Amino acid sequence: MDPCKGAVVTRFSEIRFGKPAEREALSGLHRRSSYVWAEDRANLEAHPDALGVAPEAIAAARVRVAVGPGSELVGFSVVAHAGGGVCALEDLFVEPEVMRQGVGRALVEDAAERARLGGYREMTVVAHRRNFAFYESLGFVPAEPVSTRFGPATRLRRPLAPDAPSSSAAGTTDLDP
C-alpha cells in the first residue's frame, strides 16, 4: 500500500528569498509553468515580455522561492504592495513536475503569513476561473471582474487576520502596508 496515497507530498526543502543570480532560472521556471495551459501559449508567444521576474522585485525582497531537496528551484511567488493595507500576490508559479504536490500552497501560505506579520489586512490575486478552486481552498473569495491583457479574469481576496496564529513563515517583510 502506498503510504502517501491521498496525502499531499511537498517536494521542497525550504522557502527563502530569491537571489539576483537566480533571475534567469526563475524566468525559465515561469515559462515552463505557464506553458502547461495550452490555451495560453499563443498569447504568451505573442507577448514574451509577460514571462520573467523583474530584477527590482528580487532586489526589493518581494520574490520568495521554494527550493527542492537538491537545491533546485521548484516554485516562486511575487508579492507587491497594493495600497490601503492590501498586498497583491502578483505571481505564483511551480515547476510542472511538482505541481499538485503542495509547493504552490506552501508559497501562498508563506506569502500570506509574511504579509500578515508585515501588517497587511488583505491579500488579493487576479486569477482565471480554472484556478478558483485552488485559491478558494486557501481562503480567497472571488470579488470583482478585472481585465488583463490576456482577457477577462477575477480579483480574489483573502483576509489576513492580525491575531491569527503564526505558521512556519519566519522573518520580516520589506512590504510596507
Secondary structure in CASP SS format (residue, H / E / C, confidence):
PFRMAT SS
TARGET T0000
AUTHOR 0000-0000-0000
METHOD secondary structure of the structure
MODEL  1
M C 1.00
D C 1.00
P C 1.00
C C 1.00
K C 1.00
G C 1.00
A C 1.00
V C 1.00
V C 1.00
T C 1.00
R C 1.00
F C 1.00
S C 1.00
E E 1.00
I E 1.00
R E 1.00
F E 1.00
G C 1.00
K C 1.00
P H 1.00
A H 1.00
E H 1.00
R H 1.00
E H 1.00
A H 1.00
L H 1.00
S H 1.00
G H 1.00
L H 1.00
H H 1.00
R H 1.00
R H 1.00
S H 1.00
S H 1.00
Y C 1.00
V C 1.00
W C 1.00
A H 1.00
E H 1.00
D H 1.00
R H 1.00
A H 1.00
N H 1.00
L H 1.00
E H 1.00
A H 1.00
H C 1.00
P H 1.00
D H 1.00
A H 1.00
L C 1.00
G C 1.00
V C 1.00
A C 1.00
P H 1.00
E H 1.00
A H 1.00
I H 1.00
A H 1.00
A C 1.00
A C 1.00
R C 1.00
V E 1.00
R E 1.00
V E 1.00
A E 1.00
V E 1.00
G C 1.00
P C 1.00
G C 1.00
S C 1.00
E C 1.00
L E 1.00
V E 1.00
G E 1.00
F E 1.00
S E 1.00
V E 1.00
V E 1.00
A E 1.00
H E 1.00
A E 1.00
G E 1.00
G C 1.00
G C 1.00
V E 1.00
C E 1.00
A E 1.00
L E 1.00
E E 1.00
D E 1.00
L E 1.00
F E 1.00
V E 1.00
E C 1.00
P H 1.00
E H 1.00
V H 1.00
M C 1.00
R C 1.00
Q C 1.00
G C 1.00
V H 1.00
G H 1.00
R H 1.00
A H 1.00
L H 1.00
V H 1.00
E H 1.00
D H 1.00
A H 1.00
A H 1.00
E H 1.00
R H 1.00
A H 1.00
R H 1.00
L H 1.00
G C 1.00
G C 1.00
Y C 1.00
R C 1.00
E E 1.00
M E 1.00
T E 1.00
V E 1.00
V E 1.00
A E 1.00
H C 1.00
R H 1.00
R H 1.00
N H 1.00
F H 1.00
A H 1.00
F H 1.00
Y H 1.00
E H 1.00
S C 1.00
L C 1.00
G C 1.00
F C 1.00
V E 1.00
P E 1.00
A E 1.00
E E 1.00
P E 1.00
V E 1.00
S E 1.00
T E 1.00
R C 1.00
F C 1.00
G E 1.00
P E 1.00
A E 1.00
T E 1.00
R E 1.00
L E 1.00
R E 1.00
R E 1.00
P E 1.00
L C 1.00
A C 1.00
P C 1.00
D C 1.00
A C 1.00
P C 1.00
S C 1.00
S C 1.00
S C 1.00
A C 1.00
A C 1.00
G C 1.00
T C 1.00
T C 1.00
D C 1.00
L C 1.00
D C 1.00
P C 1.00
END
